[in-house]
Amino acid sequence: MTSHRAARSARLTWVLLAGVLLVAGTALLVPAWRSAAVVATSAGSVLLVVVGVVLHRPRGAAWWLVAVILALWGSGALLVQAHGHVTAAADAAVWVGQAVAAGIVVHVARRRPGDREPSPGGRLDLLVVATVLALAGAQALAVVLSGREAVPGAALAAAVVASVDVALLGVLLRFTVSRRALPVSSWLLLAAGVLTIVYDLSCALRGRRLALPAESLQSLGVLSLTLFGLAALHPSMTAAFTAETFARRRPPSTALLGLLPLVAVPAALWWVARTCSVPGLPGWTVPVTGALVAALCLLRARAALRASEHMAEHDPLTDLANRRGLARAHGERAPAGGRSLLLLDLDDFKQVNDTHGHDVGDALLLQVRDRLVAVTREVAGTGGTVARLGGDEFTVLVPTACATAVADHLLRALAAPVAVQDLRLRAGASIGIAHEEVPGPVPLAELLTRADVAMYAAKSGGGSRAVPYHPAMREEVARRYTLSGQLRRLLSGRAAGVGHLEVHYQPLVDLASGRATGAEALVRWFHPEHGLLAPADFLALVRTNDLDAELDTAVLEGVVQQLARWRDQGRRALPVAVNLTRTSLDDPDLADRVLALLAAADVPARLLHLEITEHEQLPPDSPAARTLSDLHAAGVEVHLDDYGTGYTALDYLRRFPVQVIKVDRSVVVGVGEGDDQLVAGVQAMAAALGLRVLAEGVETPQQRARLLELGVQQGQGYLFSRPLPAAAYADRVLGAARPRPQDPTPPPVLGGAAVRPLSSPAPSPRG
């Protein structure tokens, strides 16, 4: 229905436009009708504007005022045609229309997105325009006052009209040159406005040293009025008068060219007075006002140059110093005790951007900027420089004497929640500190490198801390860099010389009987040089290098293939739980890939459980809800892991088909020692929702007994078993193998590296 209505509207638009052009063209071609061409086109343009407003429904009354302006101009032309000469009423209609047009432009030009104040350059622009308009007004007044008796009235009127037109033409050309990326409708309006002023100016000067045929003038008027109608019919007309459209300025270097028409206005006004043979302003006013306008233009150029210099050394979002500005501050004379560079990287900023969008992320960065600047001024006074290097990285250059104090105050300031668009976010940061040796200065690049090394050490230690640089840290950074490259090769299938991934299995047990009910898959990296690396040794590298999805896929494939091997060996079938990161859950094809993997290995869906972590927030528009619902419908259980460590748990219980709540070890550790209210509350809530509770980190018999008293039925922890290699887990938990007379399933492949057969012994870690 909507498409048919749009098609009918488009056809009607073209029919109306063709009709207006046909009438105007016929009027121009037939000598007897030629004088009515402008009047007919004015009426047609008013009709086109009304049709455009009805079709596109723009906000505000600007387009209705355009229709009024065109009607006034048409009325003036009609009065001239009726009386055979220009009458006072005709002049009044045209002048009222021009006044309304000027009012629209001034009103919209003064509006700024976000109520921003005009820049110094913008104020100078206004001053230049005001000077030019004042000059034109002064000449018009001088013409009227000094030439009323000595000059015919027609010449006076022509001089006044031409003077105002020259000033308006200069201002309109200035506006046109200084704007960019305008919608089509705006360009059509500007073209129509320029042609209308040229038409009016030509009519005023015609016969006064300016020989123009009537046909040319009428054609010019018809064209300008038709462009107004075209502008109203174009779909972009809804944005033609918005503040955002008028705020799209060209770069200062290009916009300065738009001052040239204004510089020429004084000379053009002198020419108008000479052409109309009327006494205008005194001769000395032309060079004086020309020099004044030129001086104002030079000041505008200076302001543009200063703005460009500022932009070259400052970040466009935060207006803090950028890398170049930081280099300038570093190049200044250092205090007696030396300087220190603090490099800050916000913790989990990427998650804020991914969850809430870049607008919220930018707003958070502005709040962080305010806190950094406030703390630096409070502690270091005027001796500190805050800069943004890009993304969520900031630097603070301060005297060494107060560097530690600044870092401590920054950590406290950033630990407080940040309110952004009705959200409460946390902006903790990891800080690396690099001190400049005394007496010799350290190059900025070296200081940044040292601070970066220390910052990564702070992140590796858990974040939200400040770590000073030490030369030994370089070795650790080099090691992490090497491991990152090897990890990429491992997960891309080019695993030669970088070891292989192993999946260990930690039993999940029934607390009452102690019998295993399943296992959680925990990945390890057997490295040829460093031995068996625990998750803490490389998972941070996985996140840093955006390899979460690749690792999840490798573990999923390995677990499913291992389940198939145990089935072929005739072992007891128990489910295995696999952790999924947010990156995988955001993949809309995850459910199809998991189900295809299970089908290819002929493994029942009930043997695979998927765990989502509470502290990785998933946005409402994430495909995770649909993905997990599809997997749940196929028989895959969904567990909520690390319950009690995040802030989205209740929302997750509502959005996702969770069947098991895994209470985090940090909550379980106090059970049996009088601190079990949280676990009791979680168990009560789960019972009310029909969910099961599994306690992580059970390490003592007292914890086990108290958990049973609270109603918790399942547990996991060192009290029962550490994570075991596949072979050890199978022998200890799944029972003896009873091979079937069929082809064995090939060894599982994780990240491109084949896992050893289950009969082979577990490796002994080296290093």
N, C-alpha and C positions, 0 to 999 in steps of 0.2 A: 504493500500500500504506500509506504513512504517513498520507495523508488519511483513508483508511477506518479506520485504527486510532484516529486522533484523533476521528473522528465517533463510533465506538463508545465511546470513553472519555467523551466529552461526554454521550452518552445515559445511560451508567452513572452518571455524576455526578448528573444531574438525577433519575434514578430513586431513588438513595440519599437525596438531599436531600428529595425528596417523601415518601419513606418515613419519614424522621425527623420531618418536620413533621406527617405524618399521625398517627403514634404519639403525639407530644407533644400535638397538638391534641385527640385523642380522650381522652387521659389528663386533660387539663384540663376537658373538657366532662362527663365521667362522674364524679360525686362519689366513687364508690367507688374510682376509680383515680387521683384527683387527687393523692394523696400520692406516687404513683410517677412523676409527670410529669417531675420534675427528674432522677430516677435514669435513666429511659428516655432522656431527651434527652442526658444525660452519655454514656451508652453509644453512642448514635448519633453524637454529636460526635467521640468517639474513633475510631469507624469512618470518619467523613468525613475526619479528619486523616490517618489511615493511607492512605486512598485517594488523597488529595491528594499525599502524599509519594511514593507509588508512581507516580502519573501524571506529576508535574512534576519529580521528582528534584532537590530543592534541595540545595545544599551544606551541610555541617555537620549537627549533631545538634539544632538548636534546635526544629525541628518535632516530632521524636520526643519531646523534653522537654515540648512542649505537650500531646501525647497523654498523657504520664504525669501531667501536672498535671490534666487533665480526668478521668483515671481516678481520681486521688486524691480529687478533689472529689466525683465520683460515688460513690466508696466511702464517703465521709463521709455523704452523703445517704442511702445505702442502710442504713448503721448506725443513723442516726436513725430511719428508717422501721421497721427491724426491732425496735428497742428502745422505740420510742414516745417517746424523749426524747434529748437530746444526751448522748453518752457521751464519755469521755476519748479513746477510740480514734477516734471521729468527729472530735473537735477536732484530734487529732494529724494525721489524714489531711489535713484542710483546711489546717492550718498548714504542713505539709510542702509541700503544693502551692503555697501562697503564697510560701514561701521559695524554691522552685525558680523560680517566675515572677520574683521580684525578682532572683534571680541571673542569669537570662537578660538582663533589662533592663540591669543594671549592667555585665555583661560586654560586651554589644554597644555600650552607650553609651560605654564607655571606649575602644573601638577607633576610630581616626581614619585616614582615607585618607592614605597616604603618611607614616604615623608622625608626624603633625604634633602639636606641643605645644599644650595648651589655652591659649587667650588669657587675659589678665587677667579679662575679663568672664566667660569660662567657669569660671575658678577661683572667682569670686564666686558664680556659679550653684551650683556644687557646695557652697560654704559655706552658702548659704541652704537648700538641700535638706538638708544634714547637720544644720543647726540645727533645722529642722522635725521631722526624724525623731528627733533626740535628745530633743526636747521630748515627742513622743508616747511614746517609750520611757520617759522619766522619769515621765510620768503613769501609764503602765501599771504601772511598778514601784511607784510611790507607792500606787496603788490596792491592789495585792496586799499590800504590807507594812503599810499602815495600816488596812485594812478587813477583814483576814482573820477576826477574831473578831466584829466588830460587824455585818458585812454578810453576807447570804446568798451562798453560792457562785455561784449563777446570776447575781446582780447583778454580782459581781466579774468573772465571765467576760465578761458582756455589756459592761461598761465597758472592759475590756482590749481586746476585739475591736473595739469601736467606736472607741477611741482610735487604734489602729493603722490602721483603715480610713480614718479622717478624714485622717491624715497621707499615706497612700498615695494617696487620692483627690486631695489637693492636688498631690502630685508628678506624678501621671499627667495631671491637667489642665494643669499647667505644661508638661509635655513636649508635649502635644497642641497647645497654642496656639503654642509656639515653633518648630514644624516646618512645612515647606512641601513641596509637590510630592511627597507620599508616594504610593506605589502603593496601589491599591484594597485589597489584602490588608492593608496596614499600618493603613489607616483602619478596616477591619473589626475588626482585632485591638484597636485602641485603644478603639473603641466597645464591644467585648465586655468589655474590661478595666474600663472605667468602670461599665458596667451590673452586672458581677459584684461590684465593690466596693460599689456602691449596694445590691445585693441582700443582700450579707453584712451591711452596716451596718443595713439595714432589719430583717433577721431579728434582729440583736442588740438593737435598740431597740424591737421590736414589743411592745406591751403596757406600755411604760414611757413614758407621755405621748405615744405615737405609735401611733395606731389605724390599722392597715393590714389589710385583709381578706387572708385566706390566698390567695385566688384571684389577687389582684394580685401578691403576692410570688412565687407559683409561675410566673405568666406572665412576670414579670421574669427569673426564673432560667432558664426555657426559652429566652427570647429571647437572653439573653447567651450561653448555651452553643451555641445554633444559629449565632450570629455567628462563634464560633470555627471551626465546621465550614465555614461559607461562606468565611472567610478562607483556609482551607487548600485549598479547591477552586479558588479563583481563580488563573489563570495567573501573576499577579504575586507569588504567594507565594514564588517563588524569590528575590525581592529584599527580602522583608519584614524580614529580620534582618541585612542587610549594613551594614557601617560607612558606606558611601556614603549609604544611605537615612537613617540616623540623623544624618548630618552636614548634611542639607539644612535649614538654619535660616532662619527668617524674618528680615527686616531688624530691626535692634535696636529701632527705634521700635515695631514690632508685637510683638516678642518680650517687651518689657517688660510688656505687658498680662498675660502668663502668670504674672507674679509675684503678681498679685492673689489667686489661690487660696491661695498660701503665706502671704500676709499674714493671711488669714482663719483659718488653722489654729489659732493660739493661742486665739482666741475660740471656735472650734468645739470644741476640747478641753474648755474650761470648760463649754460647754453639754452635752457628753456626760456629764461628771461629775455635773452637776445633774440631768440626765434619768434617770440610773441611780441617783441618790440614794446615791452613794458618795463618800468623802473623796478628793479628787484633790490636785492641787498647791495650794500656798498661794495665796490670792487675789492677792497682789502679783506672782506670776509671770506672770499673763496680760498686764498692761500692760507689764511689763519685757520679756518675750520678744517681745510684739508690737512694742514699740519697737525691739528688737534686729533682728528680721526686717525691719521697715520701714527701719531704717538700712542694713542690708545691701542692700536693694533700691535705696535711693538711691545707694549706692556702685556698684551694678550699672548704674544709669542713668547715673551719671557716667562709668563706663568705656565704656558704649555711646556716649555723646556724644563722648568723646575719640576713640574708634575712628572715628566718623563724620567728625569733623574731620580726622583723619589721612587717611581715604579721600578726602576732598574735595581734599586737596593732594598726593596721591601716586598714582602709577600702580599699578593693581591687579596687573599681572604682575610688574614689577621692583621695586616698592616705592620707586622713585626719585620725586623730586618731579615733579609734572606741570606743566602750564602755570601753574596757579594757584599752586602751590608755588614755581615759578620766579619768578613776579611778586612773591611775598612776599620771597624772598631778594634780588631786585633792589631792592625798596623799602627794604631796610636800608641803613645808612650805608655809603657807598663808601669804599674805602681812599684814601690820599692821592694815589696815582698813577693813580687811575681803574680801571675794570674793562673786561674784554673778554668777549665772548660767542663761544664756539666752537660752531658748528652742524655736527653729524656726520650723514652719511647713508651707510648701509652700501652697498657696491658689490655688485650682483647678488644682493641679499637676496631679491628676488622669485623668482629662479630656485631658490633653496634651498627656499622655500615650495612652489613648483610641483612640484619634483622629489621632495622628501622628506616633504612634508606640514607642516602648521602646528605639530604637536607638536615636530618637529625645529627649526622656525623659532623657536618660543618658547624652546626650550632654548638655541639659539644666542644669542638676545637676552639671556638670563640670564648667559651666559658673557661677552658683551660688556659687560654692566653691571658685572660683577666687575672686569674690566680697566680700565674707565673710572674706577671708584671708587678702585681701587688706585693708578693713575697720578696722579689728581688729589690724593689725600692725600699721595703721595710728593713731588710737585713743589710743589703749592700749599698743603699743610698743611690747616688748618681753614678757609682762606679761599675754598675752592672749593665750588660746588654743581653736582651732576650731576642732570640731569632728562631725562625721556623725553617727547617731545611727542606720540608716537604712531607706530605702524608701526615703521620702522627709523630714525627720526630721534631723535637725542639732542642735548642741549645741555650745555655746561660753562661756568659763569660763574666766572671767576677774576680775580685782580688783573692788570692790564695788564702789570706787570713780569715776570710769569712765563707770559704767554699763549703766546708762541712756543715756550717750552720744553715746556709742557704739550702743545701740538699735536704737536711732534716726538716726544715720548715716546708719545703716543697712537698715532701712525702706526706706530711700531716695535712697540708692544704688540699692535696689531690685525693686523699683518702675519703674526704667528706663527699656524700652523694651530690650529684649535679642534677638540677631540675631543668629539663629540656622538653618543651611542648607536652606538658602533663606527664612526662616520664621522669623517673628517678634513676639515673644512671651512675655508675661508678667509673672513675677515671684514674685508677691507680697507675703508677708509672715505674719503670725500671730506669735507674740513673747510673750512668758511668761517669766517673770523675777522673780527669787527666790534669795533673799539675805541671806547670811550666817551671823548668829548673831555673835557678838563680845562680849566676847572673845572666847566662846566655838565653836569648829568646828561642822558643821552639816554633817552627813553621806551623801555620794553622792546619795544613793537611795532616801533619804528624799528630798534632793535638787531637784532631777529629778521629784519627785511626785509633789512638790510645783510648779515647773516651768510648769509642764504639766497641772495642775489645772488652772494656770494663762493663759496658752496658749489657753485652751478651752474657757476661758472667753473672750479672744481677738477674737477668731473665732465667738463666739456668738454675739459679738458686731459688726460684719460685716467684720472682717478680716482687714489685712493691718494696724495693730496697735500693740503697745506693752503695756502690762498690767502687773503691779507688783503683786506679790502674796499677798493675805490677808487671814488670817485664816477663815474668814466668807465664803470664796469661796468654802471651802470643803463641806459645806452644799449644795451649789448649784450643785456641782459635784455629790454628793450622790443623789440629787433629779433627776438629768439628767440620772444617771445610772439606777435608779428605773424606770423612765419613759421609758427608752429605752427597758428594759425588758418587761414592760407592753405593749408597742407598738408592740413588736414582738408577744406577746401572742394575742393581739387584731387582728393583720393582719394574723395570722396563724389559726384563728378560735377558739382558746382557750380563749374566751373573758370573762370568769367568773371573776367578781370582778374588771375588768379594764375599765368598761364603754362601750361606743359605739361611732361609728362615725356618724355624721350628715352631710348632704349636705344642705347648704344654697344656695339660688338662688338670684343673683343680676340682676335686669332687664336691658336689653339692649333696648334703646328707639330710636325712630325716633325724631331727634332734632326739626324738624319743628312742629310736632303735639303733641309730648310728649307721643305717644302711644308706648307700649311695643312691641318689635319685637322678643323678645326671652330673654334668661337669660344665665348667666355664673354660672356654678356650682363651689362652693367654700366649701371645706371640713372643718369641725370642729370636735373636739374630746370632747365629754362630759365625763369628768373624775369624778369618784365617790368622789374624795377628793378635786380636784382643780376646779371643775365646768367646764364651757364651755371654752375650750382652742382654741384660734385663731391659724391660720396656723403658725404665727411667733413663737409660743410656742413649736411646735413639728416638723415642717417640716425639721428643721436642723437635728433633731434626725433621721428622715426618711432617709435623705441623708447619714448621718454618718454610719448608720447601713445597707445601701444598700437595703432599703425597698421600693424604688421608684416604681418599677413595681408592687409590691403587693398593694400599696396604689392606684395606677392608676387603677388596676383591680377592687378594691373594689368600687371606685367612679363610674367607668363606669357601673358596674353591678347595683349599687344603682340608678343611673340616669335613665338607661334604664327601670328598674322595676318601678321607679316612673312615668316615661312617660306612661307606660302601665296602672298604676293605674289611672292617670288623664284621660286617654282615657276611661277606664271603667266607670269613674264617669261622663263622658260626658262633661268634661271641654274643654275649648278652647285649641287647639293644637298649641303650640309655640316651636320652637327648643331650645335646651339647648347645650351650649358649654362646653366641658370638656378639661382640660389641660392634656397633655401627656408629660412625661419626656423623656429624651434621652434613658434611659434604656428600656422603653416600645417600643420606635420607632426602637430600634436595634433588636427587636424580629421579625424574619421573619414570624412568624405565627400570628402576631397581626391582620392583615386584616381578616383572616379567623375567628379568635375568636370574633372580633367585629361584623362581619356580622352574625355569628351563634347566638350571643347574641341578636341581633335585631330580627332575624327570630324567635327565641324561644319565645320572648315577643310579637311578631307581631307588632313591632314598625317600622314605615317607616324610611328609612335611612335619609330622608331629615330633620328629627327632631333631628338628632345628628350632632353637629359640633365639630370638634377636633381642639385644639389650640396647636401649637408648639411654643416654646419660642426662640427668636432670640439669646439669650446669651448662649444657650447650643449648641455648635458647633457639627455638625454631619459630620463625614468624608465622602469623596466621595464614599467609598465602603460600606456605611451603606445601609441596606435594606429599609431604611425609604422612599426613593423616590418611589420604587415599591409599598410599602405598602400604602402610601398615594394616589398614582395614582389609585390603585385598589379600595380603599374606595371612592375616588372622583367619579370614574366611577359608583359606586353603588348608589351615591346620597348623600354621606356624604361631608359636606363642610369642607374646611381646612382654618383656620385662623392663621395668623402670629402674635403672641402676643408679647408684650413688645417692639414694634418697636422703635428703637432709643437708646436702651441700650446696644447693642452688636456690632458686627463687621462683621456679615455674611449675613445681610439682603438681599442685592442685589443678592448674590449667592443663597439664599433660594428662592427668587422670580423666579429665572431661573430654579432651580432644582425641586421644589415642586409645586403642583397644588393649589397654594394659591389663595383664592377668596376675602379675607378680610384682610386688614392691620389694626391692633389695635395699635394705637399710644400710647406710654407709658405716664403715668401720669407726669413723669418728664419733658416731652416735652410739654405737654398740659398746665402745670401750668402757663406759661408765656403768654398764649394767652389772648388777651383782655387788656394786659398791655404793648403793643408795642413789645413783643417778640414772634411773630407768624410766622417768616420766615420759620422755619423748618416745621411747620405744612402745610404752604402754598406749600412748595416744595414737601412734601409727597403727598398732595392731587393732585398736578399737575402730578406727576409721576404716581400715581394710576389711574388717569383719562386716561392717555396715554396708560396704560397697561390694561384698562378695569377692574380694581379692585375697590372694595369699601373700604372706610376708616371709622374706628370707633375710636372715641377719648375716652380714659380712663381718669378717675379722673376729670370729669366735676363737678365743685362744685359751680360755681357762674353763675347768669344769663348773666353776661358780657361775660364769656367764651362761653356760649351757643350761644349767638348772633353772636360773632365774628367767631365761627366755622361755623355757617350757611353762613356767608358772604364769608368764604373761600371755601365753597362748600362741607364741611363735612356733611354728612346726618345722621350719627348715633353716639350715645354717651352712656356713662356709668359713673355713679358717684353718690356721695351723694346728688347732686342737685335733683336727681330723686328718689333714694331709696338706703338705705343700703342693704347689703345682708340679705335675709329673710329666716326663716325656711320654709320648704316645704308647710306646711299648710297655713301660712300667705301669702306666694307668690301665692298659688293657689287661695285663697279667694280674694286677692287684684288685681291680674293680670289676672288670667285665668277665673274668673267669677264663678257663683254658680254651684254646682255639680248637675248633672242630671243623677242619677244612672240608668244603663241599667239592664234589667231583665236577668242577667247572673251571673255566679260565680265570685266573686271579686278576683282580683289578690292578692296573698299573700303579706304581707308587705315586702319591699326590705330588703335585708340583706347586710350589709357593713362590711367587715372584719370579718365575723363570728358572728356579733351582730345584732339582729333584730332591725330595726328602728320602733319607735312607730307608731301606726296608725295616719293618718293625723288629725283625730278628736281630738286627745289628745292635751292638751295645751303644748306650748313650755316650756322647763325647765328654771328655773331661776338659773343663774350661782351662784355658791357659791365660797367664797374665793376671 
